[in-house]
Amino acid sequence: MKKFLIQIFIIVFIILFIGATVFSIYKFEVFNPISSCFGMLQILFTDKEYTVVQRIPYKVVLAKTGKAFEEYINMQGYYEVKEEQMGSDHIYSNGEKREKVYTRINGYYMIGVWKDTYEQ
């Protein structure tokens, strides 16, 4: 009986982990559900303004709504090229290279997903 309960627990855990992974990919474009969960908790329940939740294969940043994402971009040495913005695709430049960032925002947080980096 004990072995059966352990097997059920493992199966339920695997199903929950797969569900969390699918949700994380769908909602945040992050492949690691643990990283997206802790990133969201940091943004919502602490004083942290932004956090990088994924770096590979592309960078994903979660930020509080407002100026927090712009602060992150400016701290990295980039500025927005407003003339090249197309909807939610923003172009940021540091003079040498440009980065295309897809952004989404709601009432609680903002997501920035780096899609392309190219030389000027």
Protein Blocks (a to p, Z undefined) as FASTA:
>chain_A
ZZmmmmmmmmmmmmmmmmmmmmmmmmnopablklmmmmmmmmmmmmbfbdcfbfbfbdcd
dddehjklmmmmmmnopacdfklpghjaccddehjaccdddddddfkbccdddfbdcdZZ
